[in-house]
């Protein structure tokens, strides 16, 4: 035994146990966590946003709405440029952006053609 053998031990390459099967097995928990996150968090949030967008697009004259600031009023005019005129008191009308509408309290029925 020489002095260099004493300080430097020979390193022997070892094969990874399992090969490719172990690599897939180590990623399985990550894939499982992502799947759970998708079905519990991402998918319901996307559905909620889709429903909110459809509700905002369906707002028409006569609907009672709540804005993001908490203002409750009746829609008197729907503009093409994403603005809605809301009457919050007798004779008091404000213009709000459609995207700030958070809830439609009562829907009016469409007029019969």
C-alpha positions, 0 to 999 in steps of 0.5 A: 500500500502506497501513500497515495492509496492511503489518501485516495481510495479507489472509487467504483461505479455502481449501477443505479438500482432499478434503471429507468423504472426507478426514475419514473417511480421517483417522478410519480409523486410529483405527477400525482401532486400536480394532478391533485392540484389541477382537479382541486384548485386550477380546474374549479377556478377556471370554471368559476371565471368562465361562468363569471364572464358569461354572466357579465356578457349576459347583463342587460337593461333591468338587471340588478347588479352588485359592483366590485365596490359594493354598489347595488343598482339597476342597469339602465343602459348597456354600452358597446364599449364595456360600460354599463350605466347603473341607477343607484338611486332615483335619478342618480346614474353612474357608469361602471365598467362591465368587468367590475360587476361581481354579481347579478342579483335579479335577472330580467326576462328577455322581451318576447319577439 
